[in-house]
Amino acid sequence: MPIRAILFDLDGTLIDQFQAIHQAFKRVLTEMGYPNPSYEKVKRSVGGASLTTMTKLIGSERAEEAVRRLRPIFEEEMLLGLKALPGSSEILEFCKSKGLKAAVLTNKHGPHARTVCDHLNFSELLCFTLGADDTEWKKPDPRLTLHALKQLECNAEETLYLGDSPYDYETAKQADLKCILVATGTHSMAELKELAPDSTFANLPEIMKDALPALL
């Protein structure tokens, strides 16, 4: 069945916000007396919700406290080094030109995700941006994905999920969505190909050229 809609992950898929993410986590953890985490350590820990990332970095004992501290600090840093990944605007324009519905489904805090999409002029090309705390669920819970499909007025068979991590692969799998992975985020091409050997690509322009035409 041809696709009618694409759900996009945000960090590592459409945007690079890792400089701001690292700076915010670094400030929180050093203020709490933890060692200064490296950029790579933080980058490898993201992908789930903030609590999941924080637990990976410092364990569970003080993770909730750290997340409470994180939000206002991240809001100060969130536009630091923010950039659209190559092909992100183009793939959203492609969706519009082909009559495909496009939306963002992310574990980033919903208001932060919408601020980013507004700042990069993505929002005008999206049906919606749905993030953590907008509902009671987080990826890869299929109830969240089904909620997004209801808003799109599309079913799973005609919807593609496009992301950059095993969380995204699991999100698509649990809701029976087609899945494409892009190696521009937290995981390498080799790691992603272990999950989706025939639908992992180096970047978004490659996806537009080699993958999407066959799905329309």
Secondary structure by P-SEA (a helix, b strand, c coil): ccccbbbbbcccccccaaaaaaaaaaaaaaaaccccccaaaaaaaccccaaaaaaacccccaaaaaaaacaaaaaaccccccccccaaaaaaaaaaaacbbbbbbccccaaaaaaaaaaacccccccccccccccccccccaaaaaaaaaaaccccccbbbbbccaaaaaaaaaaccbbbbbccccccaaaaaacccccccccaaaaacccccccc
